[in-house]
Amino acid sequence: MTKKLITIMTPCYNEESNVREVHRRVTAMAAELPEYRFEHLFADNASKDATVAVLREMAAEDPSVKVIVNARNFGVDRSGMNAFLQADGDAIGTLVADLQDPPELFVEMIREWEKGPPSWLQSRTRVMRAA
């Protein structure tokens, strides 16, 4: 049986100093869930720094990294929706590049997702089941 694919989508804008650390932590989190496959989809929203160059290096080093480079800044909502449409995962989670939310919470969220309805919600510090 094929393992389910989890997509972690990370929107970016001028995050050259953060994207490698975000991916390192997502990769460490994924190692805790060997029963799944992971892809890390970065959606760059026309960064003016070296974010795109760093993301391209990461994609060349790691086949689980996918990169969308927007030609202009479409805003977080439209850029994120475009990324969701490009994601291949059976489940898709969003993780902003500034690490305001800990990637490690995805372990618990994925386990809750597998339990089926009701769905789950995330805060910055914990995962809650929704009724």
Secondary structure by P-SEA (a helix, b strand, c coil): cccbbbbbbbbbccccccaaaaaaaaaaaaaacccbbbbbbbbbcccccaaaaaaaaaaaacccbbbbbbcccccaaaaaaaaaaaccccbbbbbcccccccccaaaaaaaaaaacccbbbbccccccccc
